[in-house]
Amino acid sequence: MSKLVSTSNLSSLNRHRNFSVILSSRSLLTPIQYSNNNNKSLTTFSNSPPLKSSFSNPRIFHFSFPNSSHRKNLLIRAFESSASETTKEEVGEEKKKGETENGSVKGKNDDEYPSGEFEFKEITGWNSFVVKCRMLIAFPWQRVRKGSVLTMKLRGQISEQLKSRFSSGLSLPQICENFTKAAYDPRISGIYLQIEPLNCGWGKAEEIRRHIVNFKKSGKFIVAYVPICQEKEYYLASACGEMYCPPSTYFALYGLTVQSSFLGGVFEKVGIEPQVERIGKYKSAGDQLTRKSMSEENCEMLTALLDNIYGNWLDKISSTLGKKREEIQSFVDEGVFQVERLKEEGWITNIRYDDEVVDMLKERLGQEKDDKLQMVDYKKYSRVRNWTLGLTGGKDMIAVIRASGSITRVKGSLSISSSGIVGEQFIEKIRKVRESKRYKAVVIRIDSPGGDALASDLMWREIKLLAATKPVVASMSDVAASGGYYMAMAAGCIVAEDLTLTGSIGVVTGKFNLGKLYEKIGFNKEIISRGKFAEVTAAEQRPFRPDEAELFAKSAKNAYKMFRDKAAFSRSMPAEKMEQYAQGRVWTGNDAASRGLVDVLGGFSRAVAIAKQKAGISQDKQVTLVEMSRPSPTLPELLSGTAASIIGLERTVKGVLQDLTSSDGVQARMDGIMFEKLEGASNNNPIFTLIKDYLSSF
């Protein structure tokens, strides 16, 4: 499996991603209204305005293969991302066709859609009086003292879903909403942003960075404090304009790497033969199981991807610091880590401890040094309602449906509400919105590497039916690949970040031949069957017969053809042309837009602006966004939250719950490989349990 990592923080990788990518800046955000209650300055960036399987009786068994260096569970899934990219020549040609002033490639229909750019308008006159009255009557837990500093600590995983008050962790929509509220809230003087190692994709990082830039338009200060700084953390902190680090800071801007792991040699030693059928020359899903080294095609793709990502990072940081790209690259290649030199070269504003930054903020606000700085934290400020600040109230409603995580068809008995996309629940929300006349348009926010192909197809159908009754816009976050892209295809318009991972139209299928392993350990298995192909998935003690291998290959090719043709139909593209963009390639949003897989580049605010346009709502008219995925804590979530607060076991508990509730069926995933699950008693085969336990210990 391939991974793109910062050389200094392997542990922060997202377990559902093959790669972390750096997003370039696009349009800025408009204020978002939700109906839920819930001494040397740096230069800032300049800103410009899956598929139904053909298997007759599909059952799969799958393990887990997270990208974290702390935990490695082999997950056997379908439709893995090879994180493929275009060659340098292809990228160059596409940029010539539609390159913008800031160097990013525009979508083919970019000029047809509103930018959704944020414009700060101070609340004055009667509206100001109304806001002050609402503040007076707000509940105690929604009140904030005048002159307060909003403190937010960005650390660890950031979810695309809304969080309940019982949930731990950070929520992207709530983070972004807090930035917007703070910009308009007369009680907030500025923001103190503490940034520590992040475990999220660059799509989310770009969304947060937009809101940082938007907040600065209010004229209020925003200060970043970064004790541990790598590429992603610096990307956010540098946008603040003021960045402080302690003298002992871990500052590691050493560049990015691509890594591929191969189990071919391990399986050979223990007597396991993976029999893999791969469709698409760039589909590297099976390489991790069958090969001992990187293939030429995979190396080509990963090299192009790395060049694209690293080049983009250099461009954005050079823009931030006001230096030439070559200067930034030279500085990084020196391996600079001395914090004093970082200050001298203008990479940070100053060297200060946290308490010294707080004292500086007191002085800036005119407070005595012995006084306590008035602060309001992220969790409390998330309870402040948009209504209180006059940021909602539009009569026109747009429904927001969030689809985040792996896709399953049904919910397990122990699964938690935020553990992924449950097909039957998602379809219920889609039908509710379709049948209601309250909503003028719908925005579906997708952050998924895929999952159950049947569920993806059923959701595609429901989204297609919804799009026939009212405008539907898909907004992509970190990743929308395989099953995630499958869902997006049904929308009338697809909006992606510049480097959202998307596409992954390909298929890999196979099974394990454990004959040699069984022979080594003295294990025997005998099968009595009826039907020519009855043993095709059950007989793991032997390799495929020639006729079985032919059937398996035809099934894989048919599944791929269905996937490709559905994508071609959804994007109004000839199948022959779609074939050029399929073959298992995972595209960045930038490249996908130039090829017609994505309509336009931008963030969530642009998706809202497009939804307003398609619904005939004026861009300067306020709308109310209604979150259909409201947080509702279940017993497992409450228990896992309690465990986190007591002994820090939340992630472990949630991981176990997700493993217990993973569904059967053909998988359409970006980061795995599809295998057939053995029928009947073989589900409890002790040999497979032994293998899973062994591989999970890596």
PLY file of the C-alpha trace (Angstrom):
ply
format ascii 1.0
element vertex 698
property float x
property float y
property float z
element edge 695
property int vertex1
property int vertex2
end_header
0.00 0.00 0.00
1.27 3.44 -0.86
1.40 6.36 1.51
2.38 9.97 1.22
3.75 11.17 4.52
5.64 13.96 6.14
9.03 12.53 7.01
8.68 13.55 10.63
5.20 12.45 11.62
4.09 9.05 10.46
1.67 8.63 13.35
-0.59 11.46 12.25
-1.68 9.79 9.04
-5.38 9.28 8.54
-6.16 5.57 8.63
-8.59 5.80 5.71
-6.27 7.63 3.34
-3.46 6.47 1.12
-2.16 9.98 0.76
-2.13 13.42 2.37
-2.17 16.25 -0.13
-1.65 19.99 -0.06
-4.47 22.10 -1.44
-4.01 25.40 -3.16
-6.14 28.38 -2.27
-9.34 28.98 -4.16
-12.36 31.13 -3.57
-13.22 32.37 -0.10
-16.26 31.48 1.96
-19.49 33.36 2.41
-21.07 33.47 5.87
-22.77 30.16 6.54
-26.03 30.12 8.48
-26.98 26.92 10.25
-30.23 26.09 11.90
-28.55 23.80 14.42
-27.81 25.21 17.93
-25.23 23.94 18.53
6.66 42.04 16.41
7.46 40.70 12.73
4.44 39.64 10.87
4.34 37.06 8.15
2.84 37.82 4.79
-0.41 35.94 4.22
-1.44 34.12 1.06
-2.92 36.09 -1.77
-6.36 34.74 -2.63
-8.16 34.60 -5.92
-11.70 35.28 -6.18
-18.70 2.40 -7.70
-20.35 -0.27 -8.68
-22.64 -3.04 -8.53
-20.69 -6.29 -8.61
-21.38 -8.94 -11.14
-20.69 -11.70 -8.64
-23.77 -13.84 -8.24
-23.30 -14.61 -4.58
-20.91 -12.00 -3.29
-19.49 -12.38 0.19
-16.13 -10.99 1.12
-13.77 -11.29 3.97
-11.66 -8.30 4.75
-8.96 -7.28 7.15
-7.67 -3.77 7.89
-4.60 -1.88 6.62
-4.52 1.59 8.23
-1.87 4.07 7.29
-0.95 4.73 10.92
2.48 3.63 12.06
0.99 2.60 15.40
-1.59 0.20 14.06
-1.57 -1.98 10.98
-4.53 -4.21 10.30
-4.67 -5.80 6.89
-7.98 -4.78 5.30
-8.98 -6.71 2.27
-11.34 -4.51 0.29
-12.16 -3.58 -3.26
-11.27 -0.73 -5.58
-8.09 0.52 -3.93
-6.61 3.84 -4.84
-3.23 3.57 -6.35
-3.13 7.30 -5.82
-2.32 7.58 -9.44
-1.65 10.86 -11.09
-0.95 12.20 -14.51
2.51 12.31 -15.92
4.35 15.61 -15.96
3.61 16.01 -19.66
-0.13 15.49 -19.14
-0.25 17.96 -16.27
1.64 20.50 -18.35
-0.78 20.15 -21.25
-3.84 20.50 -19.03
-2.47 23.62 -17.34
-1.88 25.22 -20.68
-5.56 24.78 -21.45
-6.98 26.36 -18.30
-4.40 27.76 -15.94
-5.47 30.61 -13.68
-3.34 33.51 -12.51
-2.44 31.74 -9.28
-1.34 28.63 -11.15
-4.29 26.33 -10.42
-6.25 24.74 -13.23
-9.79 25.96 -13.67
-12.67 23.62 -14.22
-14.18 23.58 -17.69
-17.32 25.34 -16.40
-15.63 27.52 -13.79
-16.94 30.83 -15.14
-20.53 29.59 -15.12
-20.72 29.37 -11.35
-20.58 31.96 -8.54
-17.37 31.99 -6.52
-19.04 32.10 -3.09
-16.38 34.59 -1.98
-16.68 35.85 1.60
-17.42 39.55 2.07
-17.39 40.87 5.62
-20.17 43.37 6.31
-20.22 44.89 9.75
-23.52 44.68 11.61
-24.81 48.23 12.14
-27.97 50.21 12.87
-31.14 48.35 13.74
-29.54 44.97 13.15
-26.86 45.78 15.71
-29.52 46.66 18.26
-31.37 43.39 17.59
-28.15 41.39 18.02
-27.46 43.07 21.38
-30.97 42.26 22.57
-30.56 38.62 21.57
-27.31 38.44 23.48
-29.09 39.65 26.61
-31.76 36.94 26.42
-29.39 34.12 25.46
-29.11 31.12 27.76
-26.25 31.29 30.29
-24.23 28.64 28.46
-24.47 30.73 25.27
-23.22 33.97 26.78
-19.75 35.40 26.23
-18.11 38.29 28.06
-17.24 41.35 25.99
-13.55 41.55 25.07
-13.07 37.78 25.08
-10.50 35.89 23.05
-11.71 32.75 21.30
-9.23 29.93 21.89
-9.23 26.89 19.65
-6.77 24.01 19.82
-6.52 22.18 16.51
-5.03 18.77 17.21
-5.52 15.22 16.04
-8.41 14.03 13.95
-10.95 16.45 12.52
-14.32 14.98 11.61
-16.51 16.08 8.73
-19.58 15.31 10.83
-21.24 17.46 13.47
-20.40 16.48 17.04
-22.75 16.24 20.00
-21.81 17.69 23.38
-21.06 14.14 24.54
-18.56 13.57 21.73
-14.89 14.30 21.99
-12.75 15.51 19.12
-13.09 18.30 16.59
-15.72 18.87 13.94
-14.86 20.71 10.73
-18.29 22.37 10.30
-18.21 23.58 13.90
-14.64 24.88 13.57
-15.56 26.82 10.44
-18.79 28.06 11.98
-16.87 29.36 15.01
-14.57 31.38 12.75
-17.57 32.96 11.01
-19.43 33.70 14.25
-16.31 35.19 15.86
-15.82 37.53 12.89
-19.26 39.08 13.49
-19.49 38.70 17.27
-18.82 42.11 18.94
-17.85 40.28 22.14
-14.88 38.54 20.47
-11.70 40.62 20.19
-9.59 38.03 18.41
-8.60 34.38 18.15
-5.75 32.49 19.80
-5.21 29.43 17.61
-3.07 26.63 19.04
-2.03 24.19 16.33
-0.56 20.79 17.09
-0.03 17.71 14.88
-3.13 17.20 12.76
-4.61 13.94 11.57
-6.75 15.10 8.69
-6.49 15.46 4.94
-5.49 18.60 3.15
-9.03 19.23 1.95
-10.08 19.97 5.51
-6.89 21.96 6.10
-7.72 24.14 3.11
-11.27 24.73 4.36
-9.91 25.86 7.74
-7.31 28.08 6.08
-10.02 29.81 4.08
-11.87 30.63 7.28
-8.68 31.97 8.85
-8.28 34.36 5.92
-11.98 35.24 6.05
-11.81 36.02 9.75
-8.94 38.43 9.18
-11.24 40.50 6.94
-13.10 41.51 10.09
-10.05 43.46 11.25
-9.65 41.36 14.40
-6.37 39.67 15.28
-5.63 35.99 14.99
-2.49 34.59 16.59
-1.07 31.08 16.05
1.00 29.16 18.59
2.71 26.03 17.23
4.85 23.84 19.53
5.24 21.08 16.91
5.32 22.20 13.31
5.37 20.23 10.10
4.11 20.99 6.61
0.40 20.86 7.35
0.59 22.77 10.63
2.73 25.47 9.02
0.26 25.73 6.14
-2.45 26.83 8.59
-0.32 28.84 11.01
1.33 30.93 8.31
-2.09 32.12 7.10
-2.71 33.72 10.50
-0.07 36.39 9.96
1.35 35.97 13.47
3.04 32.72 14.43
4.84 32.00 17.70
6.84 28.95 18.76
8.54 27.99 22.05
12.36 27.81 22.14
12.24 24.00 22.19
9.76 23.69 19.32
9.93 20.67 17.03
10.09 22.37 13.65
10.42 19.78 10.89
9.84 21.03 7.36
11.86 18.31 5.66
9.63 17.60 2.67
7.25 14.80 1.69
7.77 11.16 0.83
5.87 8.37 -0.87
6.08 4.89 0.64
4.83 1.55 -0.63
4.75 -1.62 1.47
4.84 -5.10 -0.04
3.84 -8.40 1.55
4.74 -10.65 -1.38
7.88 -11.91 0.33
6.09 -12.45 3.66
3.30 -14.49 2.07
5.81 -16.52 0.11
7.63 -17.50 3.29
4.49 -18.58 5.13
2.97 -20.38 2.15
0.20 -17.98 1.11
-0.42 -17.27 -2.57
-2.65 -14.25 -3.32
-4.42 -14.83 -6.63
-5.25 -11.36 -7.90
-7.12 -10.20 -10.97
-6.36 -6.52 -11.63
-8.21 -4.37 -14.18
-6.36 -1.22 -15.20
-2.62 -0.95 -15.69
-2.29 1.69 -12.97
-4.39 -0.19 -10.44
-1.85 -1.07 -7.77
-4.29 -2.46 -5.23
-2.96 -5.99 -5.46
0.71 -5.02 -5.58
1.01 -4.93 -1.80
-0.01 -8.58 -1.63
1.69 -10.03 -4.70
4.83 -7.99 -5.33
8.12 -7.52 -3.48
8.90 -4.14 -5.04
7.19 -1.21 -6.74
6.02 -1.66 -10.32
7.19 0.70 -13.05
3.66 2.03 -13.59
3.07 2.61 -9.90
6.44 4.36 -9.55
5.52 6.63 -12.45
2.20 7.57 -10.85
3.58 8.14 -7.37
6.47 10.21 -8.68
4.08 12.44 -10.62
1.83 12.76 -7.58
4.72 13.67 -5.31
6.00 16.28 -7.76
2.51 17.77 -7.96
1.97 17.95 -4.22
5.43 19.12 -3.21
5.48 21.70 -5.98
2.15 23.07 -4.81
3.40 23.29 -1.22
6.50 25.19 -2.30
4.42 27.61 -4.36
2.03 28.39 -1.52
4.70 28.85 1.13
6.75 31.07 -1.16
3.64 33.17 -1.68
3.11 33.35 2.06
6.64 34.47 2.84
7.03 36.68 -0.19
10.10 34.74 -1.32
11.01 32.95 -4.51
10.13 29.29 -4.86
13.80 28.40 -5.26
14.64 30.11 -1.95
12.01 28.06 -0.13
13.21 24.81 -1.66
16.82 25.61 -0.80
15.90 26.45 2.79
13.97 23.20 3.20
16.81 21.19 1.67
19.21 22.61 4.27
17.26 20.81 6.99
16.96 23.90 9.19
15.69 23.23 12.68
17.20 26.05 14.80
14.29 28.17 15.96
16.49 31.30 16.09
17.23 31.01 12.39
13.55 30.43 11.64
12.84 33.79 13.25
15.72 35.50 11.44
14.58 34.14 8.06
10.98 35.22 8.65
9.45 31.76 8.90
7.94 32.61 12.30
7.05 35.90 13.99
8.82 35.37 17.30
10.01 32.82 19.88
7.72 32.74 22.89
6.22 30.33 25.38
2.47 29.98 25.69
2.27 32.13 28.83
4.27 34.87 27.09
1.85 34.87 24.18
-1.04 35.16 26.64
0.69 38.12 28.34
1.15 39.71 24.93
-2.58 39.34 24.24
-3.40 40.93 27.61
-1.24 43.91 26.71
-2.87 44.14 23.29
-6.32 44.21 24.90
-5.27 46.76 27.51
-5.47 44.36 30.45
-3.18 44.32 33.45
-0.50 41.62 33.44
-1.85 40.13 36.69
-5.39 39.92 35.31
-6.72 36.72 33.83
-7.17 36.84 30.08
-10.83 36.58 29.18
-11.15 33.48 27.04
-13.91 31.34 25.61
-12.94 27.90 24.35
-13.99 26.02 21.24
-16.51 23.77 22.95
-18.38 26.55 24.74
-18.37 28.89 21.78
-19.80 26.12 19.60
-23.00 26.49 21.66
-23.45 30.12 20.61
-26.28 30.18 18.08
-26.01 31.85 14.70
-29.45 33.33 15.38
-28.00 35.33 18.28
-25.58 37.07 15.90
-28.10 37.58 13.13
-26.39 35.09 10.84
-29.50 33.11 10.06
-33.13 33.80 9.41
-33.45 33.47 5.64
-36.77 31.97 4.60
-35.21 29.88 1.84
-33.78 26.61 3.16
-31.01 24.47 1.74
-30.57 20.97 3.14
-27.05 19.80 3.99
-26.47 16.05 4.05
-23.06 14.90 5.24
-21.61 11.58 4.07
-18.35 10.83 5.84
-16.38 7.64 6.34
-16.55 4.12 4.97
-19.75 2.99 3.29
-21.85 0.12 4.65
-25.35 -0.87 3.65
-26.88 -1.47 7.08
-26.04 -0.34 10.58
-24.55 -2.89 12.96
-25.99 -3.35 16.43
-22.93 -1.78 18.07
-22.02 0.82 15.46
-21.88 4.47 16.45
-23.57 7.32 14.65
-20.34 8.88 13.41
-18.59 5.67 12.37
-19.32 5.99 8.64
-21.97 6.16 5.95
-24.83 3.74 6.54
-26.67 3.32 3.27
-30.14 2.75 4.64
-29.90 5.79 6.93
-28.54 7.99 4.17
-31.31 6.91 1.81
-33.88 7.74 4.48
-32.53 11.30 4.70
-32.50 11.66 0.92
-36.13 10.55 0.66
-37.15 12.87 3.49
-35.63 15.84 1.68
-37.09 14.78 -1.65
-40.60 14.53 -0.26
-40.38 17.86 1.57
-41.25 21.17 -0.08
-39.31 23.15 2.53
-35.93 22.75 0.86
-35.07 24.66 -2.29
-31.79 22.82 -2.90
-29.45 20.23 -1.40
-25.71 20.15 -0.74
-24.22 16.68 -0.18
-20.86 16.93 1.56
-18.75 13.83 0.80
-15.60 12.66 2.55
-15.32 8.95 1.82
-12.86 6.47 0.28
-15.81 4.20 -0.52
-17.01 0.89 0.85
-19.95 -1.39 0.09
-20.62 -1.22 -3.68
-24.26 -2.25 -3.37
-24.90 0.53 -0.86
-23.11 3.00 -3.13
-25.31 2.02 -6.05
-28.52 2.29 -4.02
-27.50 5.73 -2.73
-26.58 6.80 -6.26
-30.09 5.93 -7.38
-31.73 7.92 -4.57
-29.52 10.96 -5.19
-30.40 10.75 -8.88
-34.10 10.75 -8.03
-33.58 13.69 -5.68
-31.71 15.64 -8.38
-34.74 15.22 -10.65
-36.89 17.19 -8.18
-34.54 19.91 -6.90
-30.94 21.12 -7.40
-28.30 18.86 -5.83
-24.65 19.90 -5.47
-21.91 17.52 -4.29
-19.11 19.10 -2.26
-15.96 16.99 -1.88
-13.71 17.21 1.15
-10.46 15.24 1.59
-11.49 12.32 -0.58
-14.42 11.17 -2.68
-13.14 8.07 -4.44
-14.64 4.76 -5.55
-17.93 4.54 -3.64
-17.50 8.17 -2.56
-17.17 9.35 -6.16
-19.99 6.99 -7.13
-22.32 8.99 -4.87
-21.11 12.34 -6.20
-21.75 11.30 -9.82
-25.50 11.49 -9.25
-25.43 15.19 -8.31
-26.16 17.94 -10.83
-22.86 19.64 -10.03
-19.66 18.38 -8.39
-17.41 20.79 -6.47
-13.97 19.64 -5.34
-10.92 21.14 -3.70
-7.85 21.52 -5.92
-6.30 18.32 -4.56
-9.29 16.33 -3.38
-8.60 12.66 -4.10
-11.32 11.46 -6.42
-12.10 8.99 -9.19
-10.52 5.57 -8.59
-12.57 3.90 -11.30
-11.10 0.40 -11.34
-11.39 -3.04 -9.81
-9.15 -5.68 -8.27
-10.42 -9.03 -7.10
-8.92 -12.27 -5.93
-8.56 -14.84 -3.20
-5.87 -16.43 -1.03
-4.51 -19.85 -1.93
-3.44 -21.30 1.44
-2.47 -24.76 0.18
1.25 -24.49 1.00
0.52 -22.98 4.40
-1.87 -25.81 5.23
0.76 -28.32 4.14
3.42 -26.72 6.39
1.27 -26.74 9.50
-0.45 -30.06 8.87
-3.91 -28.62 8.38
-6.32 -30.33 5.97
-9.62 -29.32 4.43
-11.88 -31.40 2.19
-14.98 -30.17 0.31
-17.91 -32.05 -1.21
-19.67 -29.84 -3.73
-22.36 -29.78 -6.42
-22.09 -27.38 -9.32
-19.13 -26.68 -11.56
-18.09 -23.47 -9.80
-19.36 -24.21 -6.29
-15.80 -24.24 -4.90
-14.57 -21.07 -6.58
-14.65 -19.11 -3.31
-14.77 -21.95 -0.82
-11.62 -23.86 -1.79
-8.86 -21.75 -0.30
-6.71 -24.87 0.10
-5.94 -24.93 -3.64
-5.38 -22.46 -6.50
-8.02 -21.65 -9.11
-8.63 -24.22 -11.82
-8.21 -22.72 -15.33
-11.98 -22.47 -15.83
-12.40 -20.88 -12.38
-9.66 -18.36 -13.11
-11.37 -17.50 -16.41
-14.71 -16.98 -14.63
-13.06 -14.80 -12.01
-11.35 -12.69 -14.66
-14.58 -12.24 -16.62
-16.43 -11.24 -13.46
-13.79 -8.62 -12.65
-13.86 -7.22 -16.18
-17.63 -7.04 -16.13
-17.62 -5.24 -12.76
-15.09 -2.75 -14.12
-17.11 -2.16 -17.28
-20.24 -1.48 -15.25
-18.35 0.97 -13.05
-16.81 2.77 -16.01
-20.05 2.94 -17.99
-22.03 4.25 -15.02
-19.42 6.98 -14.56
-19.54 7.82 -18.28
-23.35 8.03 -18.22
-23.38 10.21 -15.11
-20.81 12.62 -16.54
-22.36 12.68 -20.04
-19.18 11.30 -21.53
-18.57 8.55 -24.10
-17.37 5.34 -22.50
-14.25 5.41 -24.68
-13.28 8.80 -23.28
-14.05 7.77 -19.71
-11.74 4.78 -20.24
-8.85 7.24 -20.57
-9.56 8.55 -17.06
-10.45 5.23 -15.45
-8.09 2.23 -15.17
-7.86 2.69 -11.42
-6.48 6.23 -11.50
-7.08 8.50 -8.54
-7.12 12.12 -9.66
-6.68 15.33 -7.76
-9.64 17.68 -7.95
-7.58 19.96 -10.17
-6.89 17.25 -12.74
-10.38 15.78 -12.41
-11.92 19.17 -13.23
-9.88 19.52 -16.41
-11.10 16.09 -17.49
-14.79 16.53 -16.78
-14.93 14.29 -13.72
-15.54 17.39 -11.58
-17.46 20.51 -12.61
-15.78 23.24 -10.61
-13.12 23.83 -7.96
-13.89 25.33 -4.57
-14.99 24.68 -1.01
-18.25 24.24 0.83
-19.23 27.91 0.47
-18.96 27.71 -3.29
-21.18 24.63 -3.27
-23.77 26.64 -1.29
-23.51 29.55 -3.73
-24.03 27.19 -6.68
-27.02 25.60 -4.93
-28.52 29.08 -4.51
-27.89 29.86 -8.15
-29.54 26.67 -9.37
-32.51 27.25 -7.04
-33.02 30.76 -8.36
-32.03 32.43 -5.09
-30.14 35.72 -5.28
-26.53 35.50 -4.11
-26.95 38.45 -1.75
-30.01 36.88 -0.14
-29.59 35.06 3.14
-30.48 31.36 3.30
-30.76 28.91 6.15
-28.70 25.75 5.94
-30.47 22.85 7.61
-28.17 20.06 8.78
-29.89 16.74 8.17
-27.15 14.80 9.98
-27.69 16.11 13.46
-25.51 14.54 16.16
-27.40 12.03 18.28
-25.13 10.16 20.69
-25.70 6.43 21.05
-24.72 4.23 23.98
-21.43 3.11 22.36
-20.55 6.74 21.64
-21.29 7.75 25.23
-19.24 4.83 26.51
-16.36 5.55 24.17
-16.47 9.23 25.09
-16.34 8.31 28.77
-13.43 5.98 28.13
-11.60 8.78 26.35
-12.06 11.15 29.25
-10.92 8.54 31.79
-8.15 6.51 30.18
-7.79 7.84 26.65
-9.22 4.78 24.90
-11.77 6.40 22.63
-10.02 5.61 19.38
-9.40 2.02 20.41
-13.01 1.46 21.47
-14.38 3.02 18.30
-12.00 0.98 16.19
-13.18 -2.24 17.80
-16.82 -1.24 17.33
-16.23 -0.49 13.67
-14.50 -3.83 13.15
-17.40 -5.62 14.81
-19.98 -3.91 12.62
-18.30 -4.01 9.21
-20.74 -5.29 6.61
-20.40 -8.07 4.10
-20.70 -7.52 0.39
-18.62 -6.36 -2.56
-16.47 -3.40 -1.53
-15.85 -0.31 -3.67
-13.00 1.22 -1.72
-10.10 3.45 -2.56
-7.60 1.94 -0.15
-7.99 -1.80 -0.22
-8.57 -4.92 -2.25
-11.69 -7.04 -2.70
-11.63 -10.68 -1.71
-14.32 -13.30 -1.59
-15.43 -14.40 1.87
-15.51 -18.14 2.29
-18.98 -19.55 2.78
-20.39 -21.42 5.75
-18.02 -22.81 8.36
-15.01 -21.25 6.70
-16.11 -17.92 8.17
-14.82 -19.26 11.46
-11.70 -20.86 10.02
-9.01 -20.70 12.74
-6.30 -20.34 10.12
-7.79 -17.07 8.87
-8.12 -15.87 12.44
-4.46 -16.69 13.01
-3.42 -14.83 9.85
-5.52 -11.80 10.76
-4.09 -11.67 14.27
-0.56 -12.01 12.91
-0.92 -9.28 10.30
-2.73 -7.00 12.75
0.32 -7.07 15.01
2.58 -5.42 12.40
0 1
1 2
2 3
3 4
4 5
5 6
6 7
7 8
8 9
9 10
10 11
11 12
12 13
13 14
14 15
15 16
16 17
17 18
18 19
19 20
20 21
21 22
22 23
23 24
24 25
25 26
26 27
27 28
28 29
29 30
30 31
31 32
32 33
33 34
34 35
35 36
36 37
38 39
39 40
40 41
41 42
42 43
43 44
44 45
45 46
46 47
47 48
49 50
50 51
51 52
52 53
53 54
54 55
55 56
56 57
57 58
58 59
59 60
60 61
61 62
62 63
63 64
64 65
65 66
66 67
67 68
68 69
69 70
70 71
71 72
72 73
73 74
74 75
75 76
76 77
77 78
78 79
79 80
80 81
81 82
82 83
83 84
84 85
85 86
86 87
87 88
88 89
89 90
90 91
91 92
92 93
93 94
94 95
95 96
96 97
97 98
98 99
99 100
100 101
101 102
102 103
103 104
104 105
105 106
106 107
107 108
108 109
109 110
110 111
111 112
112 113
113 114
114 115
115 116
116 117
117 118
118 119
119 120
120 121
121 122
122 123
123 124
124 125
125 126
126 127
127 128
128 129
129 130
130 131
131 132
132 133
133 134
134 135
135 136
136 137
137 138
138 139
139 140
140 141
141 142
142 143
143 144
144 145
145 146
146 147
147 148
148 149
149 150
150 151
151 152
152 153
153 154
154 155
155 156
156 157
157 158
158 159
159 160
160 161
161 162
162 163
163 164
164 165
165 166
166 167
167 168
168 169
169 170
170 171
171 172
172 173
173 174
174 175
175 176
176 177
177 178
178 179
179 180
180 181
181 182
182 183
183 184
184 185
185 186
186 187
187 188
188 189
189 190
190 191
191 192
192 193
193 194
194 195
195 196
196 197
197 198
198 199
199 200
200 201
201 202
202 203
203 204
204 205
205 206
206 207
207 208
208 209
209 210
210 211
211 212
212 213
213 214
214 215
215 216
216 217
217 218
218 219
219 220
220 221
221 222
222 223
223 224
224 225
225 226
226 227
227 228
228 229
229 230
230 231
231 232
232 233
233 234
234 235
235 236
236 237
237 238
238 239
239 240
240 241
241 242
242 243
243 244
244 245
245 246
246 247
247 248
248 249
249 250
250 251
251 252
252 253
253 254
254 255
255 256
256 257
257 258
258 259
259 260
260 261
261 262
262 263
263 264
264 265
265 266
266 267
267 268
268 269
269 270
270 271
271 272
272 273
273 274
274 275
275 276
276 277
277 278
278 279
279 280
280 281
281 282
282 283
283 284
284 285
285 286
286 287
287 288
288 289
289 290
290 291
291 292
292 293
293 294
294 295
295 296
296 297
297 298
298 299
299 300
300 301
301 302
302 303
303 304
304 305
305 306
306 307
307 308
308 309
309 310
310 311
311 312
312 313
313 314
314 315
315 316
316 317
317 318
318 319
319 320
320 321
321 322
322 323
323 324
324 325
325 326
326 327
327 328
328 329
329 330
330 331
331 332
332 333
333 334
334 335
335 336
336 337
337 338
338 339
339 340
340 341
341 342
342 343
343 344
344 345
345 346
346 347
347 348
348 349
349 350
350 351
351 352
352 353
353 354
354 355
355 356
356 357
357 358
358 359
359 360
360 361
361 362
362 363
363 364
364 365
365 366
366 367
367 368
368 369
369 370
370 371
371 372
372 373
373 374
374 375
375 376
376 377
377 378
378 379
379 380
380 381
381 382
382 383
383 384
384 385
385 386
386 387
387 388
388 389
389 390
390 391
391 392
392 393
393 394
394 395
395 396
396 397
397 398
398 399
399 400
400 401
401 402
402 403
403 404
404 405
405 406
406 407
407 408
408 409
409 410
410 411
411 412
412 413
413 414
414 415
415 416
416 417
417 418
418 419
419 420
420 421
421 422
422 423
423 424
424 425
425 426
426 427
427 428
428 429
429 430
430 431
431 432
432 433
433 434
434 435
435 436
436 437
437 438
438 439
439 440
440 441
441 442
442 443
443 444
444 445
445 446
446 447
447 448
448 449
449 450
450 451
451 452
452 453
453 454
454 455
455 456
456 457
457 458
458 459
459 460
460 461
461 462
462 463
463 464
464 465
465 466
466 467
467 468
468 469
469 470
470 471
471 472
472 473
473 474
474 475
475 476
476 477
477 478
478 479
479 480
480 481
481 482
482 483
483 484
484 485
485 486
486 487
487 488
488 489
489 490
490 491
491 492
492 493
493 494
494 495
495 496
496 497
497 498
498 499
499 500
500 501
501 502
502 503
503 504
504 505
505 506
506 507
507 508
508 509
509 510
510 511
511 512
512 513
513 514
514 515
515 516
516 517
517 518
518 519
519 520
520 521
521 522
522 523
523 524
524 525
525 526
526 527
527 528
528 529
529 530
530 531
531 532
532 533
533 534
534 535
535 536
536 537
537 538
538 539
539 540
540 541
541 542
542 543
543 544
544 545
545 546
546 547
547 548
548 549
549 550
550 551
551 552
552 553
553 554
554 555
555 556
556 557
557 558
558 559
559 560
560 561
561 562
562 563
563 564
564 565
565 566
566 567
567 568
568 569
569 570
570 571
571 572
572 573
573 574
574 575
575 576
576 577
577 578
578 579
579 580
580 581
581 582
582 583
583 584
584 585
585 586
586 587
587 588
588 589
589 590
590 591
591 592
592 593
593 594
594 595
595 596
596 597
597 598
598 599
599 600
600 601
601 602
602 603
603 604
604 605
605 606
606 607
607 608
608 609
609 610
610 611
611 612
612 613
613 614
614 615
615 616
616 617
617 618
618 619
619 620
620 621
621 622
622 623
623 624
624 625
625 626
626 627
627 628
628 629
629 630
630 631
631 632
632 633
633 634
634 635
635 636
636 637
637 638
638 639
639 640
640 641
641 642
642 643
643 644
644 645
645 646
646 647
647 648
648 649
649 650
650 651
651 652
652 653
653 654
654 655
655 656
656 657
657 658
658 659
659 660
660 661
661 662
662 663
663 664
664 665
665 666
666 667
667 668
668 669
669 670
670 671
671 672
672 673
673 674
674 675
675 676
676 677
677 678
678 679
679 680
680 681
681 682
682 683
683 684
684 685
685 686
686 687
687 688
688 689
689 690
690 691
691 692
692 693
693 694
694 695
695 696
696 697
